[in-house]
């Protein structure tokens, strides 16, 4: 592992405020690239459930909408925010739309992908709802495929709490 941590990065939240990742220092994080119109979109419910169950122990979910996979999050940040809270009761932090692959990759995702490679060493994010588990020190512990249900990740999260 490199000496770097996610705390060296910041991102705009869904309301447009620059948010240093250092604000989450000391918490276990699950960072997810999300989409409102994807087959995995119902995972918002599971992510929120994890947040509800483990939030008081120092766990947080950070959602990063992304429209790079078959245009499955075309709305603007306001529309995405409303969709998430109305349809799934999401109250964990959501960020402004980002790119997770290609030249425009957000620096935070560039770091996450480098620290926790995917299948066969690939750094590329394959689809919406790829999840990165980060420990209390800001180190990336593991990457989970989009098919990994939030409930299936709970035991790994609890080990870090």
NUGULUM-907748 format. One record per residue: residue number from 0; x, y, z of N, C-alpha, C in turn; residue in one letter. Coordinates in nm, 4 decimals, padded with zeros to 6 digits, m for minus. Layout:
(atom NUM,(X,Y,Z),(X,Y,Z),(X,Y,Z),'A'),
...
# end
This chain:
(atom 0,(00.0834,m00.1201,00.0000),(00.0000,00.0000,00.0000),(00.0868,00.1249,00.0000),'X'),
(atom 1,(00.0409,00.2219,m00.0727),(00.1167,00.3467,m00.0755),(00.0896,00.4249,00.0525),'X'),
(atom 2,(00.1694,00.5260,00.0766),(00.1508,00.6095,00.1940),(00.0340,00.7060,00.1778),'X'),
(atom 3,(m00.0169,00.7128,00.0550),(m00.1281,00.8037,00.0293),(m00.2551,00.7514,00.0956),'X'),
(atom 4,(m00.3489,00.8432,00.1149),(m00.4802,00.8033,00.1632),(m00.5848,00.8855,00.0894),'X'),
(atom 5,(m00.7105,00.8484,00.1058),(m00.8155,00.9240,00.0382),(m00.8258,01.0654,00.0941),'X'),
(atom 6,(m00.7668,01.0890,00.2120),(m00.7784,01.2207,00.2762),(m00.7043,01.3306,00.1997),'X'),
(atom 7,(m00.6251,01.2914,00.0999),(m00.5538,01.3905,00.0193),(m00.6421,01.4472,m00.0919),'X'),
(atom 8,(m00.7658,01.3955,m00.1037),(m00.8535,01.4340,m00.2127),(m00.9757,01.5102,m00.1613),'X'),
(atom 9,(m01.0392,01.5791,m00.2531),(m01.1683,01.6401,m00.2202),(m01.2582,01.6219,m00.3414),'X'),
(atom 10,(m01.3875,01.6419,m00.3192),(m01.4854,01.6274,m00.4270),(m01.6000,01.7227,m00.4003),'X'),
(atom 11,(m01.6668,01.7638,m00.5069),(m01.7842,01.8489,m00.4900),(m01.9020,01.7635,m00.4470),'X'),
(atom 12,(m01.9729,01.8070,m00.3431),(m02.0922,01.7323,m00.3052),(m02.2046,01.7657,m00.4029),'X'),
(atom 13,(m02.3163,01.6992,m00.3888),(m02.4240,01.7118,m00.4867),(m02.4858,01.8513,m00.4877),'X'),
(atom 14,(m02.4591,01.9280,m00.3837),(m02.5088,02.0663,m00.3793),(m02.4029,02.1664,m00.4294),'X'),
(atom 15,(m02.2860,02.1134,m00.4717),(m02.1840,02.1993,m00.5315),(m02.0764,02.2471,m00.4356),'X'),
(atom 16,(m02.0769,02.2000,m00.3111),(m01.9754,02.2418,m00.2133),(m01.8529,02.1517,m00.2223),'X'),
(atom 17,(m01.7354,02.2131,m00.2194),(m01.6114,02.1352,m00.2196),(m01.5978,02.0674,m00.0835),'X'),
(atom 18,(m01.5823,01.9355,m00.0840),(m01.5777,01.8583,00.0401),(m01.4476,01.7799,00.0483),'X'),
(atom 19,(m01.3593,01.8161,00.1433),(m01.2376,01.7367,00.1606),(m01.2724,01.5988,00.2176),'X'),
(atom 20,(m01.2115,01.4962,00.1626),(m01.2343,01.3614,00.2150),(m01.1866,01.3512,00.3603),'X'),
(atom 21,(m01.0992,01.4426,00.4005),(m01.0508,01.4444,00.5393),(m01.1661,01.4642,00.6382),'X'),
(atom 22,(m01.2802,01.5158,00.5907),(m01.3968,01.5291,00.6780),(m01.4435,01.3936,00.7301),'X'),
(atom 23,(m01.4059,01.2870,00.6599),(m01.4502,01.1522,00.6975),(m01.3407,01.0737,00.7689),'X'),
(atom 24,(m01.2348,01.1441,00.8082),(m01.1228,01.0800,00.8765),(m01.1728,01.0051,00.9998),'X'),
(atom 25,(m01.1215,00.8842,01.0190),(m01.1595,00.8050,01.1354),(m01.2829,00.7199,01.1132),'X'),
(atom 26,(m01.3447,00.7318,00.9964),(m01.4624,00.6493,00.9655),(m01.4254,00.5401,00.8658),'X'),
(atom 27,(m01.4991,00.4304,00.8717),(m01.4911,00.3277,00.7688),(m01.5871,00.3723,00.6591),'X'),
(atom 28,(m01.5394,00.3714,00.5340),(m01.6192,00.4230,00.4230),(m01.6436,00.3174,00.3164),'X'),
(atom 29,(m01.7610,00.3245,00.2566),(m01.7885,00.2484,00.1360),(m01.8182,00.3524,00.0287),'X'),
(atom 30,(m01.7279,00.3634,m00.0692),(m01.7398,00.4629,m00.1760),(m01.7935,00.3906,m00.2991),'X'),
(atom 31,(m01.9042,00.4422,m00.3536),(m01.9774,00.3716,m00.4588),(m02.0058,00.4655,m00.5753),'X'),
(atom 32,(m01.9801,00.4190,m00.6989),(m02.0271,00.4965,m00.8144),(m02.1687,00.4501,m00.8448),'X'),
(atom 33,(m02.2621,00.5437,m00.8392),(m02.4041,00.5106,m00.8446),(m02.4675,00.5545,m00.9763),'X'),
(atom 34,(m02.5887,00.5061,m01.0007),(m02.6679,00.5483,m01.1168),(m02.8154,00.5301,m01.0842),'X'),
(atom 35,(m02.8965,00.6202,m01.1355),(m03.0393,00.6207,m01.1041),(m03.1222,00.5284,m01.1931),'X'),
(atom 36,(m03.0670,00.4862,m01.3068),(m03.1462,00.4086,m01.4022),(m03.0775,00.2775,m01.4392),'X'),
(atom 37,(m03.0228,00.2115,m01.3413),(m02.9441,00.0895,m01.3630),(m03.0155,m00.0285,m01.2979),'X'),
(atom 38,(m02.9904,m00.1474,m01.3476),(m03.0471,m00.2668,m01.2847),(m03.0054,m00.2812,m01.1393),'X'),
(atom 39,(m02.8924,m00.2208,m01.1036),(m02.8431,m00.2297,m00.9649),(m02.8929,m00.1139,m00.8780),'X'),
(atom 40,(m02.9718,m00.0226,m00.9357),(m03.0182,00.0947,m00.8611),(m03.0854,00.0585,m00.7281),'X'),
(atom 41,(m03.1618,m00.0524,m00.7195),(m03.2212,m00.0884,m00.5901),(m03.1176,m00.1103,m00.4790),'X'),
(atom 42,(m02.9893,m00.1194,m00.5139),(m02.8867,m00.1312,m00.4101),(m02.8814,m00.0071,m00.3214),'X'),
(atom 43,(m02.9377,00.1050,m00.3682),(m02.9446,00.2225,m00.2813),(m03.0097,00.1840,m00.1479),'X'),
(atom 44,(m03.1118,00.0995,m00.1560),(m03.1835,00.0560,m00.0358),(m03.0893,m00.0173,00.0594),'X'),
(atom 45,(m03.0105,m00.1095,00.0065),(m02.9169,m00.1859,00.0879),(m02.8051,m00.0987,00.1433),'X'),
(atom 46,(m02.7591,m00.0042,00.0625),(m02.6541,00.0876,00.1082),(m02.7065,00.1730,00.2235),'X'),
(atom 47,(m02.8299,00.2224,00.2091),(m02.8893,00.3033,00.3148),(m02.9095,00.2191,00.4413),'X'),
(atom 48,(m02.9494,00.0936,00.4253),(m02.9693,00.0046,00.5409),(m02.8375,m00.0143,00.6163),'X'),
(atom 49,(m02.7290,m00.0362,00.5424),(m02.5971,m00.0495,00.6073),(m02.5645,00.0779,00.6846),'X'),
(atom 50,(m02.5885,00.1913,00.6219),(m02.5609,00.3207,00.6854),(m02.6438,00.3362,00.8122),'X'),
(atom 51,(m02.7726,00.2978,00.8051),(m02.8610,00.3076,00.9219),(m02.8142,00.2163,01.0350),'X'),
(atom 52,(m02.7708,00.0950,01.0000),(m02.7337,m00.0044,01.1004),(m02.5961,00.0209,01.1614),'X'),
(atom 53,(m02.5031,00.0733,01.0815),(m02.3634,00.0827,01.1269),(m02.3122,00.2260,01.1406),'X'),
(atom 54,(m02.3934,00.3229,01.1046),(m02.3505,00.4625,01.1068),(m02.3023,00.5092,01.2428),'X'),
(atom 55,(m02.3704,00.4667,01.3478),(m02.3318,00.5113,01.4825),(m02.2035,00.4458,01.5317),'X'),
(atom 56,(m02.1541,00.3463,01.4576),(m02.0264,00.2813,01.4931),(m01.9101,00.3424,01.4154),'X'),
(atom 57,(m01.9395,00.4443,01.3322),(m01.8324,00.5089,01.2568),(m01.8234,00.4657,01.1128),'X'),
(atom 58,(m01.9387,00.4307,01.0527),(m01.9418,00.3884,00.9123),(m02.0183,00.4911,00.8299),'X'),
(atom 59,(m01.9709,00.5146,00.7059),(m02.0411,00.6059,00.6162),(m02.0334,00.5537,00.4735),'X'),
(atom 60,(m02.1397,00.5770,00.3982),(m02.1443,00.5474,00.2552),(m02.1290,00.6806,00.1828),'X'),
(atom 61,(m02.0478,00.6840,00.0781),(m02.0339,00.8027,m00.0061),(m02.0743,00.7637,m00.1480),'X'),
(atom 62,(m02.1779,00.8286,m00.2008),(m02.2271,00.7966,m00.3342),(m02.1797,00.8973,m00.4377),'X'),
(atom 63,(m02.1266,00.8464,m00.5487),(m02.0774,00.9303,m00.6582),(m02.1505,00.8930,m00.7866),'X'),
(atom 64,(m02.2528,00.9702,m00.8242),(m02.3232,00.9409,m00.9493),(m02.2279,00.9446,m01.0683),'X'),
(atom 65,(m02.2542,00.8566,m01.1638),(m02.1707,00.8489,m01.2834),(m02.2607,00.8144,m01.4011),'X'),
(atom 66,(m02.2384,00.8810,m01.5133),(m02.3208,00.8590,m01.6321),(m02.2407,00.7926,m01.7438),'X'),
(atom 67,(m02.1330,00.7231,m01.7097),(m02.0452,00.6673,m01.8129),(m02.0872,00.5296,m01.8617),'X'),
(atom 68,(m02.1873,00.4685,m01.7977),(m02.2253,00.3333,m01.8355),(m02.3656,00.3357,m01.8960),'X'),
(atom 69,(m02.3724,00.3334,m02.0291),(m02.4987,00.3338,m02.1030),(m02.5921,00.4463,m02.0597),'X'),
(atom 70,(m02.5357,00.5620,m02.0255),(m02.6164,00.6814,m01.9993),(m02.7217,00.6582,m01.8907),'X'),
(atom 71,(m02.6834,00.5866,m01.7839),(m02.7815,00.5463,m01.6834),(m02.7969,00.6451,m01.5680),'X'),
(atom 72,(m02.7325,00.7597,m01.5760),(m02.7591,00.8662,m01.4798),(m02.7541,01.0002,m01.5525),'X'),
(atom 73,(m02.8506,01.0227,m01.6451),(m02.8447,01.1416,m01.7305),(m02.8859,01.2707,m01.6609),'X'),
(atom 74,(m02.9567,01.2622,m01.5498),(m03.0097,01.3819,m01.4843),(m02.9011,01.4716,m01.4276),'X'),
(atom 75,(m02.9407,01.5953,m01.3939),(m02.8457,01.6839,m01.3275),(m02.8397,01.6478,m01.1783),'X'),
(atom 76,(m02.7493,01.7116,m01.1065),(m02.7278,01.6757,m00.9669),(m02.8546,01.6903,m00.8830),'X'),
(atom 77,(m02.9344,01.7943,m00.9086),(m03.0594,01.8124,m00.8338),(m03.1547,01.6957,m00.8570),'X'),
(atom 78,(m03.1692,01.6561,m00.9829),(m03.2597,01.5453,m01.0167),(m03.2124,01.4158,m00.9510),'X'),
(atom 79,(m03.0816,01.3921,m00.9534),(m03.0252,01.2715,m00.8924),(m03.0509,01.2730,m00.7419),'X'),
(atom 80,(m03.0262,01.3860,m00.6789),(m03.0453,01.3994,m00.5348),(m03.1909,01.3713,m00.4966),'X'),
(atom 81,(m03.2838,01.4304,m00.5707),(m03.4257,01.4088,m00.5426),(m03.4635,01.2635,m00.5626),'X'),
(atom 82,(m03.4167,01.2023,m00.6717),(m03.4474,01.0633,m00.7007),(m03.4021,00.9735,m00.5850),'X'),
(atom 83,(m03.2795,00.9940,m00.5395),(m03.2229,00.9082,m00.4354),(m03.2989,00.9217,m00.3038),'X'),
(atom 84,(m03.3322,01.0441,m00.2659),(m03.4000,01.0607,m00.1371),(m03.5468,01.0202,m00.1467),'X'),
(atom 85,(m03.6136,01.0504,m00.2574),(m03.7553,01.0160,m00.2700),(m03.7775,00.8665,m00.2856),'X'),
(atom 86,(m03.6987,00.8028,m00.3718),(m03.7234,00.6619,m00.4022),(m03.6571,00.5650,m00.3043),'X'),
(atom 87,(m03.5472,00.6056,m00.2442),(m03.4733,00.5109,m00.1593),(m03.4438,00.5653,m00.0204),'X'),
(atom 88,(m03.4924,00.6829,00.0125),(m03.4691,00.7394,00.1451),(m03.3222,00.7637,00.1743),'X'),
(atom 89,(m03.2439,00.7864,00.0706),(m03.0994,00.8046,00.0873),(m03.0714,00.9320,00.1656),'X'),
(atom 90,(m02.9989,00.9163,00.2762),(m02.9528,01.0355,00.3486),(m02.8028,01.0311,00.3730),'X'),
(atom 91,(m02.7341,00.9356,00.3087),(m02.5874,00.9382,00.3151),(m02.5374,01.0399,00.2129),'X'),
(atom 92,(m02.4136,01.0882,00.2292),(m02.3620,01.1923,00.1404),(m02.3580,01.1476,m00.0061),'X'),
(atom 93,(m02.4149,01.2313,m00.0916),(m02.4063,01.2109,m00.2355),(m02.3235,01.3257,m00.2924),'X'),
(atom 94,(m02.2462,01.2949,m00.3938),(m02.1561,01.3920,m00.4538),(m02.2012,01.4276,m00.5948),'X'),
(atom 95,(m02.1395,01.5303,m00.6503),(m02.1688,01.5701,m00.7882),(m02.1249,01.4579,m00.8819),'X'),
(atom 96,(m02.1864,01.4523,m00.9971),(m02.1565,01.3497,m01.0955),(m02.0078,01.3518,m01.1304),'X'),
(atom 97,(m01.9486,01.2331,m01.1397),(m01.8059,01.2213,m01.1720),(m01.7859,01.1225,m01.2867),'X'),
(atom 98,(m01.6659,01.1256,m01.3416),(m01.6229,01.0213,m01.4340),(m01.5295,00.9286,m01.3574),'X'),
(atom 99,(m01.5463,00.7983,m01.3797),(m01.4641,00.7004,m01.3079),(m01.3651,00.6293,m01.3999),'X'),
(atom 100,(m01.3770,00.6530,m01.5297),(m01.2855,00.5948,m01.6284),(m01.2462,00.7020,m01.7299),'X'),
(atom 101,(m01.1358,00.6778,m01.7983),(m01.0952,00.7661,m01.9077),(m01.0171,00.8876,m01.8606),'X'),
(atom 102,(m00.9938,00.9788,m01.9545),(m00.9110,01.0969,m01.9287),(m00.9693,01.1863,m01.8205),'X'),
(atom 103,(m01.1031,01.1894,m01.8094),(m01.1675,01.2767,m01.7123),(m01.1909,01.2133,m01.5765),'X'),
(atom 104,(m01.1261,01.0988,m01.5508),(m01.1470,01.0298,m01.4226),(m01.1192,01.1237,m01.3057),'X'),
(atom 105,(m01.2128,01.1259,m01.2122),(m01.1951,01.2076,m01.0911),(m01.0722,01.1559,m01.0166),'X'),
(atom 106,(m00.9871,01.2458,m00.9647),(m00.8649,01.2026,m00.8957),(m00.8895,01.1023,m00.7820),'X'),
(atom 107,(m00.9991,01.1156,m00.7097),(m01.0293,01.0196,m00.6032),(m01.0471,00.8799,m00.6615),'X'),
(atom 108,(m01.1201,00.8691,m00.7727),(m01.1407,00.7373,m00.8334),(m01.0142,00.6846,m00.8981),'X'),
(atom 109,(m00.9291,00.7735,m00.9482),(m00.8004,00.7287,m01.0012),(m00.7221,00.6592,m00.8888),'X'),
(atom 110,(m00.7248,00.7194,m00.7702),(m00.6561,00.6629,m00.6537),(m00.7211,00.5313,m00.6095),'X'),
(atom 111,(m00.8522,00.5297,m00.5969),(m00.9231,00.4082,m00.5529),(m00.8911,00.2910,m00.6457),'X'),
(atom 112,(m00.8944,00.3155,m00.7769),(m00.8711,00.2093,m00.8752),(m00.7282,00.1578,m00.8703),'X'),
(atom 113,(m00.6351,00.2487,m00.8439),(m00.4936,00.2093,m00.8366),(m00.4697,00.1229,m00.7127),'X'),
(atom 114,(m00.5362,00.1590,m00.6029),(m00.5146,00.0893,m00.4756),(m00.5847,m00.0458,m00.4689),'X'),
(atom 115,(m00.6981,m00.0596,m00.5350),(m00.7744,m00.1851,m00.5324),(m00.8154,m00.2182,m00.6749),'X'),
(atom 116,(m00.7306,m00.2963,m00.7395),(m00.7554,m00.3306,m00.8786),(m00.8706,m00.4313,m00.8884),'X'),
(atom 117,(m00.9315,m00.4340,m01.0052),(m01.0418,m00.5257,m01.0300),(m00.9920,m00.6590,m01.0820),'X'),
(atom 118,(m01.0813,m00.7285,m01.1468),(m01.0550,m00.8606,m01.2012),(m00.9318,m00.8593,m01.2911),'X'),
(atom 119,(m00.8444,m00.9538,m01.2721),(m00.7235,m00.9706,m01.3524),(m00.6381,m00.8441,m01.3563),'X'),
(atom 120,(m00.6360,m00.7712,m01.2445),(m00.5485,m00.6554,m01.2336),(m00.5954,m00.5315,m01.3063),'X'),
(atom 121,(m00.7155,m00.5350,m01.3598),(m00.7686,m00.4192,m01.4319),(m00.8002,m00.3069,m01.3339),'X'),
(atom 122,(m00.7670,m00.1853,m01.3730),(m00.8023,m00.0712,m01.2886),(m00.9375,m00.0141,m01.3282),'X'),
(atom 123,(m00.9837,m00.0447,m01.4461),(m01.1064,00.0140,m01.4977),(m01.2273,m00.0244,m01.4114),'X'),
(atom 124,(m01.3152,00.0719,m01.3879),(m01.4429,00.0413,m01.3232),(m01.5322,m00.0160,m01.4322),'X'),
(atom 125,(m01.5875,m00.1350,m01.4078),(m01.6624,m00.2050,m01.5115),(m01.8073,m00.1571,m01.5251),'X'),
(atom 126,(m01.8703,m00.1123,m01.4160),(m02.0113,m00.0774,m01.4228),(m02.0505,00.0043,m01.2999),'X'),
(atom 127,(m02.1758,00.0505,m01.3004),(m02.2313,00.1221,m01.1856),(m02.2302,00.0331,m01.0614),'X'),
(atom 128,(m02.2234,00.0964,m00.9484),(m02.2284,00.0299,m00.8176),(m02.1063,m00.0583,m00.7896),'X'),
(atom 129,(m01.9915,m00.0209,m00.8484),(m01.8646,m00.0768,m00.8022),(m01.8398,m00.0101,m00.6672),'X'),
(atom 130,(m01.7925,m00.0889,m00.5696),(m01.7800,m00.0376,m00.4326),(m01.6359,m00.0509,m00.3846),'X'),
(atom 131,(m01.5886,00.0532,m00.3160),(m01.4536,00.0522,m00.2590),(m01.4657,00.0669,m00.1076),'X'),
(atom 132,(m01.4084,m00.0277,m00.0344),(m01.4099,m00.0229,00.1115),(m01.2807,00.0416,00.1606),'X'),
(atom 133,(m01.2961,00.1420,00.2463),(m01.1832,00.2211,00.2955),(m01.1815,00.2135,00.4478),'X'),
(atom 134,(m01.0615,00.1889,00.5046),(m01.0527,00.1773,00.6503),(m01.0438,00.3147,00.7178),'X'),
(atom 135,(m01.0389,00.3140,00.8511),(m01.0397,00.4388,00.9289),(m00.9180,00.5273,00.9025),'X'),
(atom 136,(m00.8121,00.4689,00.8421),(m00.6914,00.5457,00.8105),(m00.6930,00.6002,00.6678),'X'),
(atom 137,(m00.8037,00.5798,00.5976),(m00.8130,00.6301,00.4608),(m00.7470,00.5411,00.3576),'X'),
(atom 138,(m00.7150,00.4174,00.3965),(m00.6529,00.3229,00.3037),(m00.7608,00.2372,00.2375),'X'),
(atom 139,(m00.7456,00.2130,00.1083),(m00.8410,00.1308,00.0352),(m00.8125,m00.0155,00.0680),'X'),
(atom 140,(m00.9134,m00.0837,00.1190),(m00.8976,m00.2221,00.1633),(m00.9385,m00.3205,00.0542),'X'),
(atom 141,(m01.0485,m00.2903,m00.0166),(m01.0998,m00.3877,m00.1120),(m01.1953,m00.3221,m00.2108),'X'),
(atom 142,(m01.2035,m00.3828,m00.3277),(m01.3009,m00.3433,m00.4306),(m01.4044,m00.4548,m00.4420),'X'),
(atom 143,(m01.5306,m00.4160,m00.4597),(m01.6383,m00.5124,m00.4785),(m01.7049,m00.4881,m00.6122),'X'),
(atom 144,(m01.7417,m00.5963,m00.6799),(m01.8096,m00.5877,m00.8085),(m01.9492,m00.5291,m00.7910),'X'),
(atom 145,(m02.0051,m00.4750,m00.8987),(m02.1410,m00.4208,m00.8931),(m02.2440,m00.5224,m00.8422),'X'),
(atom 146,(m02.2197,m00.6500,m00.8689),(m02.3154,m00.7533,m00.8277),(m02.3113,m00.7816,m00.6783),'X'),
(atom 147,(m02.2065,m00.7376,m00.6095),(m02.1972,m00.7614,m00.4641),(m02.3052,m00.6799,m00.3936),'X'),
(atom 148,(m02.3951,m00.7502,m00.3268),(m02.5027,m00.6816,m00.2556),(m02.4468,m00.6162,m00.1294),'X'),
(atom 149,(m02.4970,m00.4973,m00.0959),(m02.4476,m00.4308,00.0249),(m02.4492,m00.5209,00.1496),'X'),
(atom 150,(m02.5545,m00.6003,00.1671),(m02.5634,m00.6874,00.2851),(m02.4480,m00.7884,00.2894),'X'),
(atom 151,(m02.3987,m00.8289,00.1709),(m02.2897,m00.9269,00.1652),(m02.1556,m00.8669,00.2057),'X'),
(atom 152,(m02.1480,m00.7352,00.2095),(m02.0235,m00.6661,00.2442),(m02.0185,m00.6349,00.3944),'X'),
(atom 153,(m02.1320,m00.6486,00.4611),(m02.1451,m00.6079,00.6012),(m02.0365,m00.6679,00.6926),'X'),
(atom 154,(m02.0090,m00.7968,00.6787),(m01.9095,m00.8612,00.7662),(m01.7721,m00.7962,00.7494),'X'),
(atom 155,(m01.7354,m00.7630,00.6253),(m01.6060,m00.6982,00.6006),(m01.6030,m00.5589,00.6634),'X'),
(atom 156,(m01.7139,m00.4881,00.6568),(m01.7226,m00.3552,00.7176),(m01.7077,m00.3678,00.8688),'X'),
(atom 157,(m01.7793,m00.4623,00.9276),(m01.7771,m00.4785,01.0747),(m01.6374,m00.5113,01.1264),'X'),
(atom 158,(m01.5594,m00.5871,01.0463),(m01.4202,m00.6168,01.0880),(m01.3383,m00.4891,01.1039),'X'),
(atom 159,(m01.3693,m00.3886,01.0227),(m01.2935,m00.2635,01.0268),(m01.3446,m00.1664,01.1328),'X'),
(atom 160,(m01.4669,m00.1887,01.1795),(m01.5237,m00.1019,01.2822),(m01.4687,m00.1461,01.4161),'X'),
# end
